Structure formats: structure tokens, C-alpha cells
Amino acid sequence: MAKLGMSTSVVGSIEDVKEKVRASLKTQGFGILTEIDMQKTLKEKIGVEIEPYLILGACNPKIANRALSVDRSIGLLLPCNVVLRETGSSVEVSIQDPEVMFSVVDAGGNQDFKTLPLEAKQLLQAVLERLE
């Protein structure tokens, strides 16, 4: 399976960890635009039961604006997904790797655009480090 992101494990309930994740994202300039409860959605739509599983759509407006200024279609890769999945007495927190996601984009000669994925990744790694 492809390595699409980076992750850490945090002891606690999914609700407690979600609040820690929100706070950690905020320290790095990210906000949550969307929240999808996959456990609830799959149960309601197709009757499938899975462990508690949330997808948070995180966005750093400054980075998003810089990317959109270069190529409006970059919105197809936004927001950055953060997955919280209960695994026993802890919650696995995974964040998509912006370098992997942006590897499909041709930055052309725009040097600023070429540095954006690494900048975003460093901010998101700091989010995970605060959770450890």
C-alpha cells in the first residue's frame, strides 16, 4: 500500500483526541473546514459497521491562497485530510503528506509553488509532534 501520509497514536477517546488535534492544527495556522463521521455515514448509507473514524478537512488559508494564486485547479487537492481512527485505547491520527499529494502537479518554473508542499508538510509534522 502506498504511503500517503504521516501518523502518530494518541491515548484517549476519539472526541478527546479530536479536540487536541484541532488545538494543535490551530497553532500551525490551520482550521477545520469539514468533518465527516465515516462510522455514522457508512452505517446509515449501507449498513456497514466500522470503528470510530473521522475525516477532518484542514486548511491553512495562507498556504491555500499561495497555491490557488498559481493554479486555481489546485483546489482539487484541498483541504488537507486528517484522519482519526480509534484503535483500542488510543486514536491513530494520520495526516496526508502534501509532498505526495502535490507530486501530481506541474509547478513549471514557479519556485514559490515548488516550496509550498514542503512548507505545509513541516507545519503538519509539527502538529503531530505536539500530539506525541
Sequence and secondary structure as in RCSB ss.txt:
>XXXX:A:sequence
MAKLGMSTSVVGSIEDVKEKVRASLKTQGFGILTEIDMQKTLKEKIGVEIEPYLILGACNPKIANRALSVDRSIG
LLLPCNVVLRETGSSVEVSIQDPEVMFSVVDAGGNQDFKTLPLEAKQLLQAVLERLE
>XXXX:A:secstr
    EEEEEEES HHHHHHHHHHHHHHTT EEEEEEEHHHHHHHHH    S EEEEEEE HHHHHHHHHH GGGG
GG SEEEEEEEETTEEEEEEE HHHHHTTS  TT HHHHHHHHHHHHHHHHHHHHH 
